[in-house]
Amino acid sequence: MKEKEHIYLSSPHMSDEGYEKKYIEEAFDTNWIAPLGKNVTQFEEEVTAKIGAGKAVALSAGTAAIHMALKSIGITQGDVVFCQSLTFSATANPIVYEKAEPVFIDSECDTWNMSPEALEAAFEKYVKMDRKPKAVIIVHLYGICAKIDEIAEICARYQVPLIEDAAESLGSTYKGRYTGTFGDYGIISFNGNKIITTSGGGMLLVNTEDAEERAKKVLYWATQAREPAPWYQHTEIGYNYRMSNIVAGIGRGQLKVLDERVEKKRYIQEYYQTHLGDLPGIHFMPAPQGTHCNCWLSVIQLDEDCRVKPMDIMKALEDDDVESRPVWKPMHLQPVFSDFDFISLAGDLCIVDHETGADNSISGQIFEHGVCMPSDSKMTEEDLQRICGTIRALWEQTSSENSER
Ligand SMILES: *Cc1c(COP(=O)(O)O)cnc(C)c1O
């Protein structure tokens, strides 16, 4: 019998047509094996044309794009930056690269993303302290859109720039417009596990009125801050953050299949909802009205008193050679960020799980009760059946254990 195949959480998925190879070959044939060349500039143009962003700068990673957005805003030592707590650490790390101070903001149940009410409370607190933040970073976690209108309104009222971390949400739309195009800055990631990948890479989208100028400055920092002189002349500290022409070739090919990938990821999410939705205590990721989620990862939530625990699901899938993962552990619960403030409307915060360190904040609870289900776009019907079978068996098992008692 054929061995059961390993199922990934989300792995690179190149086009059937081989578009990516074609662009790479072009780069080889013309010897543009550098962080310079046609693929890079074309990739930037194709992304902005596809999603309707201002100016794009292709970079070596999504993390580099966040760093460049902060530098472009002028974030410096001692500045306050409001940042969604429920995210991957790459959203927050660049704040610390610039010696600024992240203040973490709790999520809301509607979108799992930054709570506009908690953001408003954070502004009130920090303005009173005469420490108005210099930027706000929101995330569209797992492709679910944050409440962009509400958050953008608050930022506009306080005249603070908004950065949209759309690393996980390329292809998601909010009221018919793509994420990454609403904030003053948007960032995308093409890391290996994202909905489309270049093997590793990212992009900064600048959507301000003076986007051209700002993008030019980012390009300068990202290419070692070289001055236009015959010799190597520097007046600022630079970075080696530019995307290579080979990598950009993969991206150009992948962009052609983005819609297909979104469709498949949404199919996977719907499959779980249809085939597991009747299990007592299981819930699925929110789908806020007026938004279209790319469903990068399908995420479930289990009720507090559900017989089956997130760890049971992850363990059972692992035993069957299937990869799943906990929900991101919020930044305010990470030891590395323990010195920083956290704004939540959840009332008195206390640790409710001493093993995971989860607290009773909204983000802490989403972390505590969530599981990222296998969401690989290469999965077949059989794979999905196998996964749902494994999970249903857990409920059957626990219900027979209960009836034996
Ligand atoms: C992946 C990711 C990033 C970082 O992107 P890289 O390209 O891996 O540097 C940033 N934020 C979020 C939310 C991510 O998921």
The ligand as a Gaussian input file, in Angstrom:
#p B3LYP/6-31G(d) Opt

LIG

0 1
 C        5.436000      36.449000       7.685000
 C        5.045000      37.660000       8.449000
 C        5.878000      38.788000       8.522000
 C        7.309000      38.800000       8.066000
 O        7.534000      38.547000       6.755000
 P        8.943000      37.925000       6.318000
 O        8.881000      38.014000       4.846000
 O        8.985000      36.513000       6.820000
 O       10.021000      38.760000       6.899000
 C        5.412000      39.919000       9.157000
 N        4.200000      39.953000       9.713000
 C        3.380000      38.896000       9.686000
 C        2.040000      39.009000      10.309000
 C        3.781000      37.706000       9.074000
 O        2.965000      36.643000       9.097000

